[in-house]
Amino acid sequence: MLTQPPVRRIVAVAALLPLAAGAQQAPRALPAPTATFDEPFSQVSGLRELSNGKVLVADARDKVVALVDFAAGAMTKIGREGSGPGEFGLPIRLVTGKGDETYLFDLGNSRYLVIGADGKPGATFMPELAVPAAGGPGPRMMSINVPRTADARGRIYFESARFAQGADGQPAPADSVAILRYDRDSKKLDTLLWINAAKGNAQVSGGQGNMRVMIGQANPLAAEDVWNVFPDGRVAVVRAKDYRIDWMLPNGERRSTPAIKYTPIRVTEAEKKHEEDLRNRARVNQMAMTMRNDNGRISTQAGVGPGANAPPLPPLTDWPEVKPPFRRGDAAVYAAPNGDLWVRRTTASTDPRGALFDVIGADGKLLFQVRFPERVNLVGFGKDAIYTTLADEDDLLTLRRHAMNEIKLKG
């Protein structure tokens, strides 16, 4: 279990510590885009740059997978909605396959669809995984193994279930989960590292033979470790307790780098209101997933958003005394191909500016920060590019490409 030290002690210590060298510099501005694609998306749930410069994009909300050609200003749709060959039910993640192959994770059909270098859909597959229960080895639990990423060898990385089997045999939210790696060629599943997870809530109905589980999200300010993987297979885990990086190198060696100094932000009533507003606005693109075990036959149902007439979310009561150093979730940390780790920081609600990212080197030290404009979100990286979306007044998204070296030159 993660424990939060008393806030007075944190603030008092932080006030005596100098900021890291990178943090003394003003954040660098995101450079103007070098290319934009004007046909909008509703949600960019997955993005992968191919070696020819074209970009695969998955839009879970509109159930579209497309190949975007910035140079030609054209888009080619790939596959279609369905459950047959070359089809998908809910496209939510694009990860690296072998060479220029891409694996589309289709949550609607609980499988992967292979997309070739030419952008055409091919075979489907779904690994049979004996995934360990949360907290350590144990009985297999129902789980939706959504991939986080893949390395250059096409090995897929994801988390174990975020719930464990309680003493009564019923699922309960877990406070730790495993980072897992699956090799499609050898069919080998490796447990790499464990992370501390923020506890959500689990609603269970039915009995052992016919069980229905719904997992709710934890408080958005609950401290949680985040992680990502570089193309060479190097794993970076960002620890929420003291903002340091634990690394697992491609050869299996493990090491930790020193903590990055930061000043915690107190969670006031204004901060709570701000986070509640963000929660309700973000619902439009949030996944709703239900798992069902019917006498050993595991099935899932998934969708995006709560529906047009859904009531506001119930207010939260389990607020921490201070914000964690960084946001949590899949979009909280990116492993850029150049070896830098991008971590999205928490900021005060009184700060009207856009997202703030720490850029951290392989030695775990803060290199510099990057400030994004309002309504601009980071959605992925290419070999020498950063990809963002710009939301208009209707929350439709324009995809944009920025030159990575322009940020480096600003220093």
Buried (B, 14 or more C-beta within 10 A) or exposed (E): EBEBEEBEEBBEEBEEEEBBEBBEBEBBEBBEBEBBBEEBBBBBBBBBBBEEBBBBBBBBBBBBBBBBBBEEEEBEEBBEBEEEEBBBBBBBBBBBBBEBBBBBBBBBBBBBBBBBBEBEBBEBEEBEBEBBBBBEEEEEBBBBBBBBBBBBBBBBBBBBBBBBBEEEEBBBBBBBBBBBBBBBEEEEBEBBBBBBBBBBEBEBEEEEEEBBBBBEBBBBBBBBBBBBBBBEBBBBBBBBBEBBBBBBEEEEEEEEBEBBBBBBBEBEEEBBEBBBEEBBEEBBBEBBBBBBBEEEEBEBBBBBBBEEEEEEBEEBEEBBBBBBBBBBEBBBBBBBBEEBBBBBBBBEBEEEEBBBBBBBBBEBBBBBBBBBEEEBBBBBBBEEBBBBBBBEEEEBBBBBBBBBEBBBEBE
